[in-house]
Amino acid sequence: TCQQAVALAPPDSPKWASFLNNLGIGLGVRYNRLGRIEDLDEAIQTYRRAVSVIPDNHPDLPVYLNNLGTGLHDRYSRLRRIEDLEEAIQRYQQAVAATPEGHPDLPSRLINLSSGLDDRYRRANTPTDLEEAVRVCQQAVALTPPDSPDRAPHLSRLGSIYFDLDEIEQAITAYEQALAAYRQIGDKSGEGSILTNL
């Protein structure tokens, strides 16, 4: 198991950070299933350890930073502690900065950052966060290939942020594009979620 791998591997093993990250993922999955906050707390702690031991130039560093950000964002959603959201945004920013240009995971990391900024806007009513959220989300959409199944949800998120900005025409355009993208991939549930917004 992941716990055994972490326990048995020496801390100087080149795979130890990977074992820690995998354990964090497992704990996060269990949290999502059972809702036990202690699993999420342990996942975050484990992600922190992975980030602390991996070299700064390691290609997996953005993955671990993004996972840590997601764990913190999930805990913010549960407990509403602003410090979790602040650190989640910081970790997302670090993950984006460490992701090479053209990497296929860059759009999803940008979406995570956009989501964190949008949540901070909703919490603190800071217009600059919302403006940055839309800019980051636009970048994610622009980098997502037209035939990617991720394009529709990215466009949907862009529409919701435009709506928060009171840019109704841009919101409708983004939602219509998302609807077309959902129809292209045959996602009826996604299509239905867009229709409720239009």
Helices and strands as residue ranges (DSSP letters): H 2-8, H 16-34, H 37-53, H 61-79, H 82-98, H 106-124, H 127-143, H 151-164, H 168-185, H 188-197
